[in-house]
Amino acid sequence: MSIALLYERSENDEAGIKQTAQQLGINLKFIPFRKIALAISKEGFSAKTKGKDYTETFNQTAVILNRAQSKNRRLQASYIMEMLGKKTINTSQVEFTCYSKLRTLLNLWKAGLPVPKTVFVPCDASDFMKNHKEIHNENDIADLFQAEIPLNDGIVIKADAGTHGKMIMLSKTREELTANIKETKPNIINPIGVVAQELINKWFYDLRIIVYKEKGKQAVCHNKALARAGFKDFRTNTFLGNLVFEAKLPQNVIDLATKCGNTLGEGSEAWIFALDAMIDVANNKQVAEDFLKTQLDLATQAYVPVQKVKADETRLTDFPTWNNKLEQTFNMYANSDSYQKVKNVIDENIENNKNALVFHEANSCPEFWENTRLVTGLNVAIPLLKAAQSLID
């Protein structure tokens, strides 16, 4: 029995998993899930694209690496595969939890783990009556939020299932709050209600921490995190143009992250997560922001060659050569004086504020090849593939 990589489109992460599997001597199968017609009937089960029959691939597969990027498609894929008797990384229960920021936070909160103060109102911003009359609820919802979170501290409105910073809005006035609530119409990334969260004073960075587990082994937290940093926006997501730096994790943060993984992966024999965390720095800062902004500007210039390589379409035709070029240019960036200065500030700040960390999201299918792998030194494909191997009896 084999391991199969289920994916929607073959991007850098999928190419990296394929290359890593070859290096580890793993005969990886491939399932282009988005293009397959899955049929169930009294005759049994079949899986076919317009040009190929994948039914036998399914039959010969014991473990599925579920790398569908759409949260909805990934959740559906996990459940289908499990109904077909396959083991999945991650399981459909894990996908169900991580699909929702609120469900993730509820699990962590129940386990006693630090999370930001979060308020959920199941009511939508607008309701439509049978007579087509529209009822506006944004002011009532705003009142409920303000009763729990002081507006002058900042209230963040979040799409419950959003990614890449989509529909994350900061409110510091009543007008902004009601306008942002009104924007949260029911949709695929915010199915119901409105989620609000206190604004964490994370200064200029947040953290992505990798935790994973193989069957029969203790969970592991990688000792270095990906720090996403910049002053471009209160959201430090890299999709918004922020930079990436290595961040050393203190032991208490490693222990907390490991507990997070065990909490979210409870009932699963093997799993992998990218945990998103923030540190409530408040005024405990070691350097002036003018110095930091200067160093970040210099680091941005040092990062330009990396961006050029990332945009190079030869990755689609000659991935190994493109990847070597990416690693070389990234190493030049990481060895720049500005990178090292910003990294040192982040490391010192984490150590000084290590007891003020909160977890705010968990990613069950993290992107890793272009940033996490290069920054932290961890090729996530390795624990992913080893976890899959551990599930094959």
C-alpha positions in Angstrom: 0.0 0.0 0.0 1.2 3.5 -0.8 1.0 7.2 0.0 -0.9 9.5 -2.3 -0.6 13.3 -2.6 -4.1 14.8 -3.1 -3.9 18.3 -4.6 -5.9 20.9 -6.5 -3.1 22.5 -8.5 0.6 21.5 -8.6 2.3 24.5 -7.0 5.7 24.8 -5.2 4.6 23.0 -2.1 3.5 20.0 -4.1 6.6 20.0 -6.2 8.6 20.2 -3.0 6.8 17.2 -1.5 7.4 15.3 -4.7 11.1 16.1 -4.7 11.4 15.2 -1.0 9.6 11.9 -1.5 12.1 11.0 -4.2 15.0 11.9 -1.9 13.5 9.7 0.9 12.8 6.8 -1.5 9.1 7.0 -1.1 7.0 6.0 -4.1 4.4 8.8 -4.0 1.1 8.5 -6.0 -0.7 11.6 -7.2 -4.4 12.5 -7.1 -5.5 15.7 -9.0 -8.6 15.9 -6.8 -10.1 19.0 -8.4 -10.4 17.3 -11.8 -11.7 13.9 -10.7 -15.3 12.6 -11.0 -16.0 10.4 -7.9 -18.9 8.0 -8.4 -20.6 5.7 -5.9 -23.3 3.2 -6.9 -24.3 -0.4 -6.3 -21.4 -1.4 -8.5 -19.0 0.2 -6.0 -16.7 3.2 -6.4 -14.8 4.9 -9.3 -12.6 7.9 -9.7 -11.9 9.2 -13.2 -10.8 12.3 -15.0 -11.6 12.9 -18.7 -8.4 11.2 -19.7 -7.4 8.8 -16.9 -8.9 6.2 -14.5 -7.6 6.8 -10.9 -9.8 4.1 -9.3 -6.9 1.6 -8.9 -4.7 4.4 -7.5 -7.3 4.9 -4.8 -7.5 1.2 -4.2 -3.7 0.9 -3.7 -3.4 3.9 -1.4 -3.4 3.6 2.4 -2.7 7.2 3.4 -3.7 10.5 1.8 -1.7 13.7 2.1 -4.6 16.1 1.8 -3.1 19.3 0.2 -6.3 20.7 -1.3 -5.9 24.5 -0.8 -9.6 25.4 -0.6 -10.8 24.8 3.0 -14.1 23.5 1.8 -12.6 21.2 -0.8 -10.0 19.9 1.7 -12.7 19.2 4.3 -14.8 17.3 1.7 -11.7 15.4 0.5 -10.8 14.2 4.0 -14.3 12.9 4.7 -14.6 11.1 1.3 -11.2 9.5 1.7 -12.0 8.3 5.2 -15.3 6.9 4.0 -13.2 4.9 1.5 -11.2 3.5 4.3 -8.1 5.7 3.8 -6.2 7.5 6.6 -5.6 11.2 6.0 -3.2 13.8 7.2 -4.9 15.7 8.5 -8.2 13.9 9.5 -11.6 15.3 8.7 -12.1 16.1 12.4 -8.9 18.1 12.4 -10.0 19.9 9.2 -13.4 20.6 10.7 -11.8 22.3 13.7 -9.2 24.2 11.8 -11.7 25.3 9.2 -13.1 27.8 11.7 -11.1 30.3 13.8 -13.7 30.2 16.4 -13.7 26.4 16.7 -9.9 26.4 16.9 -10.0 29.0 19.7 -12.7 27.2 21.6 -10.6 24.0 21.6 -7.5 25.9 22.8 -9.4 27.9 25.4 -11.0 24.7 26.8 -7.5 23.2 27.2 -6.3 26.3 29.2 -4.1 27.6 26.4 -3.7 31.4 25.9 -5.9 32.9 23.2 -7.0 36.5 22.5 -10.3 37.6 24.0 -12.8 36.6 21.3 -16.5 37.4 21.0 -18.9 35.6 18.6 -22.4 36.8 17.8 -24.4 34.2 15.8 -26.6 37.0 14.3 -25.8 38.2 10.8 -25.3 41.9 10.2 -28.5 42.0 8.1 -31.6 39.8 8.0 -34.2 39.6 5.2 -37.8 39.0 6.1 -40.3 37.1 4.0 -41.7 40.4 2.8 -38.1 41.2 1.6 -37.7 43.9 4.3 -34.1 44.2 5.4 -33.4 44.4 9.1 -30.0 45.9 10.2 -28.3 44.4 13.2 -24.9 46.1 13.1 -25.6 48.5 15.9 -26.9 45.8 18.2 -23.9 43.6 17.4 -21.5 46.6 17.9 -23.1 47.1 21.4 -22.4 43.5 22.3 -18.8 43.7 21.1 -18.1 47.0 23.0 -19.6 45.5 26.2 -16.7 43.0 26.1 -13.8 44.7 24.3 -13.0 48.4 24.9 -13.2 50.2 21.5 -10.3 52.5 22.3 -8.0 49.4 22.5 -9.1 48.3 19.0 -11.6 45.7 18.0 -10.7 43.4 15.1 -13.5 41.9 13.0 -12.5 38.5 11.4 -14.0 36.2 8.8 -14.3 32.9 10.6 -12.9 30.9 7.7 -10.8 33.5 6.0 -7.2 33.2 4.9 -4.3 35.4 3.8 -5.7 38.4 5.8 -9.0 38.5 3.9 -11.8 40.3 5.7 -9.8 41.1 8.8 -10.7 44.7 9.7 -9.6 46.9 12.5 -12.0 49.3 14.2 -11.0 52.1 16.5 -14.2 54.2 16.3 -17.9 53.4 16.5 -18.3 54.4 12.9 -15.5 52.0 11.8 -17.0 49.2 13.9 -20.5 49.4 12.5 -19.2 49.7 9.0 -16.9 46.7 9.4 -19.7 44.6 10.9 -21.9 45.6 7.9 -19.2 44.2 5.6 -19.5 40.7 7.1 -22.2 39.4 4.8 -22.7 35.6 5.0 -20.3 34.0 2.5 -18.0 31.1 2.0 -15.3 32.5 4.3 -17.8 33.7 6.9 -20.7 31.3 6.9 -22.6 32.7 9.9 -22.5 35.5 12.4 -19.7 37.9 13.3 -16.4 37.2 15.1 -14.6 40.0 17.0 -11.3 39.9 18.8 -9.2 42.2 21.0 -6.3 43.9 19.2 -3.1 42.3 20.4 -0.2 44.8 20.5 2.2 42.5 18.7 4.4 45.5 17.7 5.6 44.7 14.2 5.7 40.8 13.9 3.8 37.6 14.5 4.9 34.0 14.5 4.1 30.8 12.6 5.1 27.7 14.6 5.3 24.2 13.2 4.2 21.2 15.3 3.8 17.6 14.2 3.4 14.1 15.3 4.1 10.6 14.0 2.1 7.6 15.1 3.6 6.1 18.2 5.8 9.1 18.9 5.6 12.2 21.0 4.6 15.5 19.4 7.4 17.8 18.3 7.5 21.6 18.0 10.3 22.9 15.8 12.5 25.2 17.8 12.5 28.0 15.2 9.5 29.9 14.0 8.7 32.0 10.9 8.4 35.6 12.0 6.3 37.7 9.6 7.3 41.3 10.1 6.6 44.9 8.9 4.8 48.1 9.6 2.7 48.1 6.4 -0.5 47.0 8.2 -1.7 45.8 11.6 -1.9 42.4 9.7 1.6 41.0 9.3 0.6 38.4 6.7 3.3 38.0 4.0 0.6 38.2 1.3 0.3 41.9 2.3 4.0 42.5 1.5 5.6 41.9 4.9 9.1 40.3 5.2 10.1 37.0 6.8 12.7 36.4 9.5 13.9 33.5 11.7 12.7 33.5 15.3 14.2 31.4 18.1 11.5 30.0 20.4 12.0 29.8 24.2 11.2 26.5 25.8 8.0 27.6 27.4 6.6 28.6 24.0 7.7 25.3 22.6 5.9 23.5 25.4 2.7 25.6 24.8 2.8 25.0 21.1 3.2 21.3 21.6 0.2 21.3 23.9 -1.7 23.2 21.2 -0.9 20.5 18.7 -1.9 17.7 21.0 -5.2 19.5 21.8 -6.1 20.1 18.1 -4.9 16.6 17.1 -6.6 14.8 19.9 -7.9 11.4 18.6 -5.5 11.4 15.6 -2.5 9.2 15.5 -0.5 11.6 13.3 -0.9 15.2 12.4 0.8 18.5 11.4 -0.1 22.1 12.1 1.2 25.6 11.5 0.1 27.6 14.6 -0.2 31.4 14.3 0.7 33.2 17.4 1.1 36.8 18.6 2.9 38.3 21.6 1.3 41.1 23.5 4.4 43.3 23.6 2.6 46.4 25.0 5.3 48.9 25.8 8.0 46.3 26.4 10.1 47.2 23.4 13.9 47.2 23.2 14.6 49.5 20.3 13.1 52.6 18.7 10.7 52.1 15.8 12.6 54.6 13.7 15.6 52.2 13.8 13.4 49.3 13.0 11.8 51.0 10.1 15.2 51.9 8.6 16.4 48.3 9.0 13.1 46.9 7.5 13.5 49.3 4.5 17.1 48.0 4.0 15.9 44.4 4.4 13.2 45.0 1.8 15.9 46.0 -0.7 17.9 42.9 0.2 14.8 40.8 -0.4 14.2 42.0 -4.0 16.3 39.3 -5.6 14.3 36.7 -3.7 11.1 38.1 -5.0 12.4 38.0 -8.6 13.3 34.4 -8.3 9.9 33.6 -6.8 8.2 35.2 -9.8 10.4 33.2 -12.3 8.1 30.9 -14.2 10.9 28.3 -14.8 9.8 26.8 -11.5 7.0 25.2 -13.6 9.4 23.6 -16.0 12.6 23.0 -14.1 11.8 23.0 -10.4 15.2 21.7 -9.1 17.2 24.4 -10.9 14.7 27.1 -9.8 14.8 25.9 -6.2 18.6 26.0 -6.1 18.5 29.6 -7.3 15.8 30.4 -4.7 17.9 29.0 -1.9 21.0 30.9 -3.0 19.3 34.2 -3.2 17.5 33.7 0.1 20.8 32.9 1.9 22.1 36.2 0.6 19.1 37.9 2.1 19.4 36.1 5.4 23.1 37.0 5.6 22.4 40.7 5.1 23.2 43.0 8.0 19.6 44.4 8.1 18.1 40.9 8.3 20.4 40.0 11.2 19.6 43.2 13.1 15.8 42.7 12.7 16.1 39.0 13.7 18.1 39.9 16.8 15.4 42.4 17.8 12.7 39.8 17.3 14.6 37.1 19.3 15.2 39.5 22.2 11.6 40.7 22.2 10.2 37.1 22.2 12.5 36.2 25.2 11.5 39.3 27.1 7.8 38.8 26.5 7.6 35.0 26.3 4.8 34.8 28.9 2.6 37.2 26.9 2.1 34.9 23.9 -1.4 34.0 22.5 -2.4 31.6 19.8 -5.0 32.8 17.3 -5.2 30.3 14.5 -4.1 26.9 13.3 -3.4 25.9 9.7 -4.0 22.2 8.8 -2.4 22.6 5.3 0.3 25.2 5.6 2.3 26.6 2.8 5.9 26.0 3.5 8.3 25.7 0.6 9.1 29.4 -0.2 9.1 30.8 3.4 8.9 28.4 6.3 11.5 26.0 4.9 14.0 28.6 4.0 13.6 30.7 7.2 13.4 27.9 9.9 15.4 25.2 8.2 12.5 22.8 8.5 11.3 21.2 5.2 7.7 20.5 6.3 7.5 17.8 3.6 9.7 15.5 5.7 7.5 15.3 8.9 4.5 15.2 6.6 5.8 12.2 4.7 7.1 10.5 7.8 3.8 10.9 9.6 2.1 9.3 6.6 4.6 6.4 6.6 3.9 5.8 10.3 0.2 5.2 9.5 0.9 2.4 7.1 0.4 -0.9 9.1 
